[in-house]
Amino acid sequence: MKGKIDAAAKDLSLVRGQPLDSDYIKDELAEIVANHEYEMQVIPQTSYLGSWMACFQGSLFKGNSNLRRTLLGTGIQMMQQLTGEHTQDHRRRLSG
């Protein structure tokens, strides 16, 4: 985030179809800012390569490990592609 909160509020109001001063826009923008601040505290601030390496740190046996999350997400995606589930899901949405 580069401090362009006013521009973000304007864009958010356009996307949501709400006036710029509505409570909905103010609440959502406050939530976005809070999430960004939290992520900046939790995610290590390193180089580009260091941020990728953070995906592969930890243990397979701990539920909050980045390695476990990365492998689980990648494995699910690979199995969906191998079984054709993505194609079937797409067809169901089009015909449905």
ABEGO torsion letter per residue (X at the ends): XAGBAAAAAAAAAAAAGBBAABAAAAAAAAAAAAAAAAAAAABBBBBAAAAAAAAABEBAABAABAAAAAAAAAAAAAAAAAAGAAAAAAAAAAAX
